[in-house]
Amino acid sequence: MLPNVWDVASARAVQAAGFPAVATSSAAVAETLGYADGEAAPVAEVLDAVARIVAAVSVPVTADLERGYGMAPAELVERLAATGAVGCNLEDSRPGTGELVEVGEQADFIAAVRAAARIAGIDLAINARIDTYLADARTGDSGRAGGAGADRLAETVARARAYLAAGADCVYPILLTDPEAIRTLVAHGPVNALYQLGVAGPGPAELARWGVARISLGPSVFRAVHTHLANLLANLC
C-alpha cells in the first residue's frame, strides 16, 4: 500500500504512519515544483526532489519517472541510483500526446533498463505502468468481457506478459477496476492497482482479495490535501 508522496514532509508522514515504503507521484511532484505532469518538469529537479525524500526517510523509496524523461536506460539507472531510490515506475504512453508506445518498443526499453541495472549491480524494482485504460476512462469502459473491453483486456494482458518477460517486477494497469479483468492479469504476475481517494471504485480490501500485489494512490492524496487547504483558506476570508 503506497500513499504516493510529493515532498519531504509528505514522505515523513507516510513513514510515521507505519507504511513500509514510500513512492512518489510524478503529477504531485511536478505540481509542487511548479510544472504540469507529463515530463514538463526538468529531470534534474525531479531527481533532486527524489533525493531529498530518500535522505529524509529510512524506508525504501521508489520514484515515478513517467517514461524516463528522455534518458537512455544506462543514464536513467545511474541517475536514479544516485538519488538512493530503489525502484521506479515507467509508463508506456508518450508524455504530452498520451499515445501508446508499441509493445515491443516498450518491452525493449524495460529490458534495457533491467540490463543496465544488472551491469551496475543494482537490484532495481521496476513497476511497468500499462496505459491501455486511460483512453477508456472517457467512455466508462472498465475492461469487462465483450466488445471493446475484451479487446482492451487482451491488449493489456499481452503488454503485461511482455513487460514481465522483459524484466519488470510488477505491472500497473492504471485505471483498471473490473475484478474479472484484474484477476486475469494477476494470473500472469504481480499487479499494481490504483486506488483513488474520493473516487468511486474498489477499495484496498477488495483489491487485495482480487490478488493485487501493490496498491498505489497516485496523486489523490496530494489532491485531497490541497482541497483541504483551499477549504481552510476560504473559511478565513
C-alpha positions in Angstrom: 0.0 0.0 0.0 1.6 3.2 -1.2 0.1 6.6 -0.4 2.2 8.5 -3.0 4.1 11.5 -1.8 5.5 14.7 -3.3 8.0 16.2 -0.8 9.9 15.5 2.4 7.0 16.4 4.7 4.6 14.0 3.0 7.2 11.3 2.9 7.9 11.6 6.6 4.2 11.4 7.3 3.8 8.2 5.3 6.7 6.6 7.2 5.4 7.9 10.5 2.0 6.3 9.8 3.8 2.9 9.5 3.9 2.3 5.8 7.0 0.1 4.8 7.9 2.0 1.7 7.5 5.4 0.1 6.5 6.1 -3.6 6.4 9.4 -5.3 3.7 10.7 -7.6 5.0 12.3 -10.8 2.0 14.6 -11.1 2.2 15.7 -7.4 6.0 16.2 -7.6 5.7 18.2 -10.8 2.9 20.5 -9.4 5.0 21.0 -6.3 7.9 22.1 -8.4 5.6 24.4 -10.5 5.2 22.3 -13.6 2.5 20.3 -15.3 2.6 16.5 -15.3 3.8 14.8 -18.5 7.6 15.3 -18.2 7.2 19.1 -18.2 9.4 19.3 -15.1 13.2 19.3 -15.7 14.5 15.8 -14.8 17.3 17.3 -12.6 14.6 19.0 -10.4 12.6 15.8 -10.2 15.6 13.7 -9.2 16.7 16.3 -6.7 13.2 16.1 -5.1 13.5 12.3 -5.0 17.0 12.5 -3.4 15.7 14.8 -0.7 12.9 12.4 0.0 15.3 9.4 0.2 17.5 11.3 2.6 14.6 12.2 4.9 13.2 8.7 5.5 14.6 5.3 6.5 12.3 3.2 4.4 12.8 2.3 0.7 11.7 4.9 -1.9 10.5 4.2 -5.4 10.2 7.1 -7.9 7.6 7.7 -10.6 9.7 8.6 -13.6 6.9 8.8 -16.2 8.6 7.4 -19.4 12.1 8.2 -18.3 12.3 11.9 -19.2 14.2 11.1 -22.4 17.1 9.4 -20.6 18.8 6.4 -22.1 18.5 3.3 -19.9 22.0 3.5 -18.5 21.7 7.1 -17.7 18.3 6.6 -16.1 19.7 3.8 -13.8 22.8 5.8 -12.9 20.9 9.0 -12.1 18.2 7.2 -10.2 20.7 5.2 -8.2 22.5 8.4 -7.3 19.3 9.6 -5.5 19.2 6.5 -3.4 15.9 5.3 -4.7 15.4 1.5 -5.1 12.7 1.4 -7.8 10.8 3.3 -10.4 7.6 3.5 -12.4 7.9 3.5 -16.2 4.8 4.1 -18.3 4.1 3.0 -21.8 2.4 6.1 -23.3 4.2 9.2 -24.7 4.1 12.3 -22.4 2.1 15.1 -23.9 0.2 13.1 -26.5 -0.9 10.0 -24.5 -0.1 7.8 -27.5 0.6 4.2 -26.5 4.1 3.1 -27.3 4.3 -0.1 -29.4 4.5 -3.0 -27.0 7.8 -4.3 -28.5 9.4 -0.9 -28.1 8.4 -0.6 -24.5 9.5 -4.1 -23.7 12.9 -3.4 -25.2 13.1 -0.2 -23.1 12.3 -2.1 -19.9 14.8 -4.9 -20.8 17.5 -2.3 -21.4 16.8 -0.6 -18.0 16.9 -4.1 -16.4 20.2 -4.9 -18.2 21.7 -1.5 -17.2 20.7 -2.1 -13.5 22.4 -5.6 -13.6 25.6 -4.1 -15.0 25.6 -1.5 -12.3 24.9 -4.2 -9.6 21.6 -2.7 -8.7 18.5 -4.7 -7.7 16.1 -2.1 -9.2 12.4 -2.6 -8.7 10.6 -1.8 -12.0 6.9 -1.2 -11.9 5.7 -1.1 -15.6 2.7 1.0 -16.0 0.2 0.0 -18.7 -1.9 2.9 -20.1 -4.4 1.0 -22.2 -7.3 2.1 -20.0 -6.5 5.8 -19.8 -8.4 6.5 -23.0 -11.3 4.2 -21.9 -11.7 6.3 -18.8 -13.5 8.8 -21.1 -16.1 6.2 -22.2 -16.5 4.3 -18.9 -15.3 1.1 -20.4 -13.6 -0.7 -17.5 -12.5 -3.8 -19.4 -15.5 -6.1 -18.8 -15.8 -9.1 -21.1 -17.3 -8.4 -24.5 -16.8 -5.8 -27.2 -14.0 -3.2 -26.9 -13.4 -4.1 -23.3 -12.4 -7.6 -24.1 -10.1 -6.3 -26.8 -8.6 -3.8 -24.4 -8.1 -6.5 -21.8 -6.4 -8.8 -24.3 -4.0 -6.0 -25.2 -3.3 -5.3 -21.6 -2.5 -8.9 -20.9 -0.2 -9.0 -23.9 1.6 -5.9 -22.6 1.8 -7.3 -19.1 3.3 -10.6 -20.3 5.8 -8.8 -22.5 6.9 -6.4 -19.7 7.3 -9.1 -17.1 9.3 -11.2 -19.6 11.5 -8.1 -20.2 12.4 -7.8 -16.6 9.6 -5.8 -14.9 8.8 -6.8 -11.3 5.2 -5.7 -11.4 2.7 -4.3 -14.0 0.4 -1.4 -13.3 -2.7 -1.3 -15.5 -3.7 2.2 -14.3 -7.5 2.9 -14.0 -8.4 -0.8 -14.4 -11.1 -1.6 -11.8 -13.0 -4.6 -13.1 -12.5 -7.6 -10.8 -12.6 -10.2 -13.5 -10.0 -8.3 -15.6 -7.8 -7.8 -12.6 -7.9 -11.5 -11.6 -7.0 -12.3 -15.2 -3.9 -10.1 -15.0 -2.9 -11.4 -11.6 -2.6 -14.9 -13.1 0.3 -13.7 -15.2 2.3 -12.0 -12.4 2.4 -9.2 -9.8 -0.1 -6.4 -10.4 -0.2 -2.9 -9.0 -3.7 -1.4 -8.8 -4.7 2.3 -8.4 -7.0 3.3 -5.5 -8.1 7.0 -5.7 -9.4 8.8 -2.6 -12.8 10.2 -3.2 -13.3 8.4 -6.5 -15.9 5.6 -6.9 -14.3 2.2 -7.3 -12.9 -0.8 -5.4 -11.2 -0.2 -2.1 -8.0 -1.6 -0.8 -9.6 -4.6 0.8 -11.4 -5.6 -2.4 -8.2 -5.1 -4.5 -6.3 -7.3 -2.0 -8.9 -10.0 -2.3 -8.6 -10.0 -6.0 -4.9 -10.7 -5.7 -3.1 -7.4 -6.4 0.4 -7.2 -5.0 0.6 -3.4 -4.7 -1.8 -0.6 -4.3 -0.9 3.0 -5.3 -2.9 6.1 -4.6 -1.4 8.2 -7.3 -1.9 12.0 -6.9 -5.1 11.6 -5.0 -3.5 12.2 -1.5 -1.9 15.4 -2.9 -5.3 16.5 -4.3 -7.1 15.8 -1.0 -4.5 17.7 1.0 -4.8 20.7 -1.3 -8.6 20.6 -1.4 -8.5 20.7 2.4 -6.0 23.6 2.3 -8.3 25.5 -0.2 -11.3 25.0 2.1 -9.3 26.2 5.2 -8.2 29.3 3.4 -11.7 30.0 2.0 -13.1 29.9 5.6 -10.6 32.5 6.6 -11.9 35.1 4.1 
